[in-house]
Amino acid sequence: MPVDQEAFKQALRGWASGVTVVTSRSGNTVHGMTVSAFSSVSADPPLVLVCANRSSTTHRVIEQGGVFAVNILAAHQREISNLFASPNNEDTRLDHVTWTEGVTGVPILDEALVALECTVTKAHREGSHTIYVGRVEAVHTSDREPLLYYKGCYRSLLCEE
Ligand SMILES: Cc1cc2nc3c(=O)[nH]c(=O)nc-3n(C[C@H](O)[C@H](O)[C@H](O)COP(=O)(O)O)c2cc1C
């Protein structure tokens, strides 16, 4: 018997993750949303995946444009995470942050911890979401600290020696 949705969500709150903003471009349209469902898939070839709700605008832009960037947020970017998760300012989110265009044309957020530019290689529909698998075409790195998310709260790394 399948578990009920609340029990499922409650269990998944125990999964600590980083936080990303997945951005995309289709023609002149640029868009992005907060995503925690991100994973590395393979190093050779370099592949990653993100899971996007099919009701999201970001899903549509990735579907049409075939490119996306995973901007892994740094510890000081929790407001950016909230901004890109909010339905209120959907069309103007990218006007409130500074970003540059990557080699694939997708927005790369200034001061992200890491950004991975990808072209979509596969799109798997599963439940309410699509799993987009992307080949990494370019990487942007820094030595900043990560923003973490656990049990509905943002966290920072504690360094234990
Ligand atoms: C911490 C956090 C993680 C999230 N992770 C995901 C995710 O992995 N996939 C997803 O589709 N939505 C995720 N969301 C929800 C979207 O960010 C949110 O629904 C957003 O408003 C969708 O924007 P759009 O419709 O403009 O693309 C997450 C939200 C938060 C706060």
The ligand as a Gaussian input file, in Angstrom:
#p B3LYP/6-31G(d) Opt

LIG

0 1
 C       14.139000      24.722000      -0.369000
 C       13.239000      24.543000      -1.572000
 C       13.484000      23.525000      -2.468000
 C       12.674000      23.335000      -3.602000
 N       12.976000      22.314000      -4.472000
 C       12.221000      22.129000      -5.581000
 C       12.557000      21.091000      -6.501000
 O       13.518000      20.341000      -6.306000
 N       11.794000      20.955000      -7.635000
 C       10.700000      21.765000      -7.873000
 O       10.029000      21.587000      -8.909000
 N       10.359000      22.767000      -6.996000
 C       11.104000      22.976000      -5.876000
 N       10.789000      23.984000      -4.997000
 C        9.588000      24.812000      -5.268000
 C        9.817000      25.893000      -6.353000
 O       10.986000      26.653000      -6.070000
 C        8.602000      26.861000      -6.382000
 O        7.439000      26.104000      -6.601000
 C        8.725000      27.949000      -7.425000
 O        7.811000      28.999000      -7.113000
 C        8.453000      27.507000      -8.869000
 O        8.684000      28.624000      -9.701000
 P        8.253000      28.752000     -11.243000
 O        6.846000      28.190000     -11.375000
 O        8.314000      30.229000     -11.513000
 O        9.250000      28.000000     -12.057000
 C       11.577000      24.191000      -3.845000
 C       11.317000      25.231000      -2.928000
 C       12.130000      25.402000      -1.812000
 C       11.842000      26.536000      -0.847000

